[in-house]
């Protein structure tokens, strides 16, 4: 083992991994993804703190958190399905529901 704590082979592997990561994503895209992940984490943490303070038991708080997270994840798919329906506006199902 060398003074830095990593052997020479591990350092070379680490450098290869860093080079591969730079090739896979542009720095600006990686920064945007990291910022969006940090904001998502902040929202979930804030909701978690709200649930801890509001609910008196663990199961309702955990269920609310899970439901909120799943809805947030599915929201884009729900919006896409409502904007681009599979059937035409002239179909029987659209005319009967309107």
Residue frames as a rotation matrix with the C-alpha (Angstrom) as fourth column:
UNK 1
0.574 0.819 0.000 0.00
0.819 -0.574 0.000 0.00
0.000 0.000 -1.000 0.00
UNK 2
-0.355 -0.690 0.631 1.23
0.663 -0.661 -0.351 3.46
0.659 0.294 0.692 -0.83
UNK 3
-0.933 -0.136 -0.333 1.01
0.346 -0.597 -0.724 6.63
-0.100 -0.790 0.605 1.23
UNK 4
-0.736 0.677 0.020 -2.29
-0.605 -0.671 0.428 7.75
0.303 0.303 0.904 -0.34
UNK 5
-0.313 0.625 0.715 -4.11
-0.642 0.416 -0.644 4.67
-0.700 -0.660 0.271 0.91
UNK 6
0.808 0.589 -0.009 -4.73
-0.382 0.512 -0.769 3.08
-0.449 0.625 0.639 -2.49
UNK 7
0.013 -0.799 0.601 -2.50
0.376 0.561 0.738 0.66
-0.926 0.217 0.308 -4.33
UNK 8
-0.713 -0.398 -0.578 -1.27
-0.339 -0.526 0.780 1.49
-0.614 0.752 0.240 -7.82
UNK 9
-0.881 0.427 0.203 -3.78
0.440 0.583 0.683 -0.86
0.173 0.691 -0.702 -9.47
UNK 10
-0.030 0.921 -0.389 -6.68
0.940 -0.106 -0.324 0.69
-0.339 -0.375 -0.863 -7.62
UNK 11
-0.158 -0.088 -0.984 -5.58
0.003 -0.996 0.089 4.18
-0.987 0.011 0.158 -8.59
UNK 12
-0.955 -0.209 -0.208 -5.41
-0.209 -0.018 0.978 3.15
-0.209 0.978 -0.026 -12.24
UNK 13
-0.570 0.818 0.081 -8.88
0.805 0.536 0.256 1.61
0.166 0.211 -0.963 -12.00
UNK 14
0.063 0.585 -0.809 -10.16
0.679 -0.619 -0.394 4.77
-0.731 -0.524 -0.437 -10.39
UNK 15
-0.506 -0.323 -0.800 -8.69
-0.291 -0.809 0.510 6.94
-0.812 0.491 0.316 -13.15
UNK 16
-0.980 0.183 0.082 -10.20
0.155 0.434 0.887 4.67
0.127 0.882 -0.454 -15.82
UNK 17
-0.250 0.942 -0.224 -13.59
0.963 0.216 -0.162 4.95
-0.104 -0.256 -0.961 -14.13
UNK 18
-0.012 0.200 -0.980 -13.37
0.266 -0.944 -0.196 8.73
-0.964 -0.263 -0.041 -14.00
UNK 19
-0.833 -0.325 -0.447 -12.45
-0.335 -0.346 0.877 8.88
-0.440 0.880 0.179 -17.68
UNK 20
-0.796 0.589 0.140 -15.38
0.558 0.624 0.547 6.62
0.235 0.513 -0.826 -18.56
UNK 21
-0.010 0.822 -0.570 -17.78
0.858 -0.286 -0.427 8.80
-0.514 -0.493 -0.702 -16.56
UNK 22
-0.295 -0.153 -0.943 -16.58
-0.154 -0.967 0.205 11.88
-0.943 0.205 0.261 -18.41
UNK 23
-0.983 -0.085 -0.162 -17.21
-0.174 0.152 0.973 10.15
-0.058 0.985 -0.164 -21.73
UNK 24
-0.617 0.787 0.006 -20.71
0.784 0.614 0.093 9.03
0.070 0.062 -0.996 -20.80
UNK 25
0.530 0.833 -0.160 -22.15
0.846 -0.532 0.033 12.39
-0.057 -0.153 -0.987 -19.80
UNK 26
-0.031 -0.467 0.884 -21.32
0.420 -0.808 -0.413 15.97
0.907 0.359 0.221 -20.60
UNK 27
-0.813 -0.357 -0.460 -20.36
0.552 -0.218 -0.805 18.03
0.187 -0.908 0.374 -17.52
UNK 28
-0.796 0.568 0.211 -23.29
-0.575 -0.818 0.031 20.42
0.190 -0.096 0.977 -18.00
UNK 29
0.070 0.847 -0.527 -25.76
-0.431 0.502 0.750 17.52
0.900 0.174 0.400 -18.21
UNK 30
-0.199 -0.220 -0.955 -24.25
0.652 0.697 -0.297 15.87
0.731 -0.682 0.005 -15.14
UNK 31
-0.985 -0.164 -0.055 -24.49
0.155 -0.697 -0.701 19.16
0.076 -0.699 0.711 -13.23
UNK 32
-0.441 0.894 0.076 -28.15
-0.777 -0.422 0.467 19.59
0.450 0.147 0.881 -14.20
UNK 33
0.162 0.475 -0.865 -28.92
0.028 0.874 0.486 16.02
0.986 -0.103 0.129 -13.17
UNK 34
-0.554 -0.458 -0.695 -27.14
0.689 0.216 -0.692 16.53
0.467 -0.862 0.195 -9.84
UNK 35
-0.946 0.251 0.204 -29.05
-0.311 -0.879 -0.360 19.77
0.089 -0.404 0.910 -9.18
UNK 36
-0.084 0.973 -0.216 -32.37
-0.703 0.096 0.705 18.11
0.706 0.211 0.676 -9.98
UNK 37
0.026 0.018 -1.000 -31.50
0.425 0.905 0.027 15.17
0.905 -0.425 0.016 -7.71
UNK 38
-0.872 -0.392 -0.293 -30.58
0.434 -0.341 -0.834 17.57
0.227 -0.854 0.468 -4.88
UNK 39
-0.689 0.688 0.227 -33.89
-0.689 -0.719 0.088 19.45
0.224 -0.096 0.970 -5.28
UNK 40
0.149 0.738 -0.658 -35.84
-0.332 0.664 0.670 16.19
0.931 0.119 0.344 -5.31
UNK 41
-0.315 -0.364 -0.876 -34.04
0.664 0.575 -0.478 15.11
0.678 -0.732 0.061 -2.17
UNK 42
-0.992 -0.051 0.113 -34.83
-0.033 -0.772 -0.635 18.44
0.120 -0.634 0.764 -0.49
UNK 43
-0.267 0.964 0.022 -38.54
-0.791 -0.232 0.567 18.05
0.551 0.134 0.824 -1.29
UNK 44
0.235 0.339 -0.911 -38.64
0.106 0.923 0.370 14.51
0.966 -0.183 0.181 0.08
UNK 45
-0.646 -0.524 -0.555 -36.77
0.622 0.062 -0.781 15.53
0.444 -0.849 0.286 3.23
UNK 46
-0.872 0.374 0.315 -39.13
-0.454 -0.858 -0.239 18.47
0.181 -0.351 0.919 3.79
UNK 47
0.110 0.946 -0.304 -42.15
-0.645 0.301 0.703 16.20
0.757 0.119 0.643 3.37
UNK 48
-0.036 -0.202 -0.979 -40.56
0.468 0.862 -0.195 13.68
0.883 -0.465 0.063 5.72
UNK 49
-0.943 -0.312 -0.114 -40.11
0.257 -0.468 -0.845 16.35
0.211 -0.826 0.522 8.38
UNK 50
-0.495 0.846 0.200 -43.72
-0.790 -0.534 0.303 17.43
0.362 -0.008 0.932 7.88
UNK 51
0.257 0.604 -0.754 -44.89
-0.244 0.796 0.554 13.84
0.935 0.042 0.352 8.31
UNK 52
-0.471 -0.502 -0.725 -42.80
0.578 0.445 -0.684 13.34
0.666 -0.741 0.081 11.45
UNK 53
-0.991 0.078 0.107 -44.30
-0.129 -0.740 -0.660 16.43
0.028 -0.668 0.744 13.05
UNK 54
-0.395 0.916 -0.075 -47.88
-0.866 -0.343 0.364 15.89
0.308 0.209 0.928 11.85
UNK 55
0.354 0.566 -0.744 -48.56
-0.343 0.819 0.460 12.18
0.870 0.093 0.484 12.15
UNK 56
0.360 -0.165 0.918 -48.47
-0.932 -0.008 0.364 10.47
-0.053 -0.986 -0.157 15.53
UNK 57
0.549 -0.151 0.822 -47.68
-0.087 0.968 0.236 6.99
-0.831 -0.201 0.518 14.18
UNK 58
-0.442 -0.887 -0.130 -45.08
-0.301 0.010 0.954 5.64
-0.845 0.461 -0.272 11.81
UNK 59
-0.499 0.229 0.836 -47.28
0.673 0.710 0.207 3.66
-0.546 0.666 -0.508 9.38
UNK 60
0.661 0.745 0.089 -49.53
0.630 -0.487 -0.605 6.57
-0.407 0.455 -0.792 8.28
UNK 61
0.502 -0.553 -0.665 -46.47
-0.431 -0.827 0.362 8.80
-0.750 0.104 -0.653 7.86
UNK 62
-0.581 -0.759 0.293 -44.58
-0.154 0.456 0.876 6.19
-0.799 0.464 -0.382 5.85
UNK 63
-0.137 0.628 0.766 -47.66
0.846 0.477 -0.240 5.43
-0.516 0.615 -0.596 3.73
UNK 64
0.815 0.427 -0.392 -48.17
0.230 -0.859 -0.458 9.12
-0.532 0.283 -0.798 2.98
UNK 65
0.077 -0.885 -0.459 -44.51
-0.560 -0.419 0.715 9.51
-0.825 0.202 -0.528 2.04
UNK 66
-0.652 -0.309 0.692 -44.62
0.269 0.760 0.592 6.48
-0.709 0.572 -0.413 -0.26
UNK 67
0.275 0.845 0.458 -47.85
0.844 0.016 -0.536 7.64
-0.460 0.534 -0.709 -1.91
UNK 68
0.744 -0.047 -0.667 -46.44
-0.159 -0.981 -0.108 11.13
-0.650 0.186 -0.737 -2.47
UNK 69
-0.286 -0.949 -0.137 -43.20
-0.473 0.016 0.881 9.79
-0.833 0.316 -0.453 -3.95
UNK 70
-0.537 0.133 0.833 -44.99
0.591 0.764 0.258 7.35
-0.602 0.631 -0.489 -6.27
UNK 71
0.610 0.790 0.060 -47.40
0.638 -0.446 -0.628 10.06
-0.469 0.421 -0.776 -7.44
UNK 72
0.494 -0.505 -0.708 -44.51
-0.444 -0.846 0.294 12.43
-0.747 0.169 -0.643 -8.10
UNK 73
-0.596 -0.752 0.283 -42.72
-0.185 0.471 0.862 9.75
-0.781 0.462 -0.420 -10.12
UNK 74
-0.406 0.529 0.745 -45.85
0.801 0.598 0.012 8.88
-0.439 0.602 -0.667 -12.12
UNK 75
0.212 0.583 -0.785 -46.91
0.184 -0.812 -0.553 12.48
-0.960 -0.027 -0.280 -12.76
UNK 76
-0.486 -0.449 -0.750 -45.00
-0.631 -0.413 0.657 12.82
-0.604 0.793 -0.083 -16.04
UNK 77
-0.974 0.158 0.160 -46.54
0.221 0.798 0.561 9.61
-0.039 0.582 -0.812 -17.39
UNK 78
-0.167 0.970 -0.175 -50.01
0.779 0.021 -0.627 10.76
-0.604 -0.241 -0.759 -16.33
UNK 79
0.088 0.154 -0.984 -49.55
-0.243 -0.955 -0.171 14.11
-0.966 0.254 -0.047 -18.07
UNK 80
-0.796 -0.432 -0.424 -48.30
-0.512 0.107 0.852 12.44
-0.322 0.896 -0.307 -21.26
UNK 81
-0.793 0.556 0.250 -51.25
0.595 0.795 0.118 10.03
-0.133 0.243 -0.961 -21.30
UNK 82
0.114 0.891 -0.440 -53.74
0.601 -0.415 -0.683 12.87
-0.791 -0.187 -0.583 -20.88
UNK 83
-0.064 -0.199 -0.978 -52.11
-0.482 -0.852 0.205 15.01
-0.874 0.485 -0.041 -23.57
UNK 84
-0.513 -0.195 -0.836 -51.85
-0.850 0.254 0.462 12.22
0.123 0.947 -0.296 -26.16
UNK 85
0.129 0.628 0.767 -54.76
-0.634 0.647 -0.423 9.77
-0.763 -0.432 0.482 -25.85
UNK 86
-0.752 -0.445 0.487 -54.62
-0.013 0.748 0.664 6.51
-0.659 0.493 -0.568 -27.79
UNK 87
-0.175 0.777 0.605 -58.11
0.920 0.347 -0.180 6.88
-0.350 0.525 -0.776 -29.28
UNK 88
-0.712 -0.030 0.701 -59.40
0.470 -0.762 0.445 9.64
0.521 0.647 0.557 -31.54
UNK 89
-0.909 0.407 -0.091 -61.64
-0.228 -0.668 -0.709 12.42
-0.349 -0.623 0.700 -30.32
UNK 90
-0.316 0.821 -0.475 -64.39
-0.903 -0.107 0.416 11.09
0.291 0.561 0.775 -32.61
UNK 91
-0.786 -0.029 -0.618 -64.48
0.003 0.999 -0.052 7.67
0.618 -0.043 -0.785 -30.97
UNK 92
0.191 0.951 -0.244 -67.46
0.204 0.204 0.957 6.35
0.960 -0.233 -0.155 -29.05
UNK 93
0.094 -0.190 -0.977 -65.70
0.976 0.213 0.052 6.50
0.198 -0.958 0.205 -25.68
UNK 94
-0.890 -0.435 -0.138 -64.86
0.452 -0.882 -0.131 10.19
-0.064 -0.179 0.982 -26.08
UNK 95
-0.622 0.704 0.343 -68.32
-0.209 -0.572 0.793 11.14
0.754 0.422 0.503 -27.29
UNK 96
0.297 0.777 -0.556 -70.04
0.409 0.422 0.809 9.30
0.863 -0.468 -0.193 -24.42
UNK 97
-0.071 -0.393 -0.917 -67.79
0.997 -0.015 -0.070 10.78
0.014 -0.919 0.393 -21.73
UNK 98
-0.910 -0.357 0.213 -68.09
0.376 -0.925 0.055 14.38
0.178 0.130 0.975 -22.92
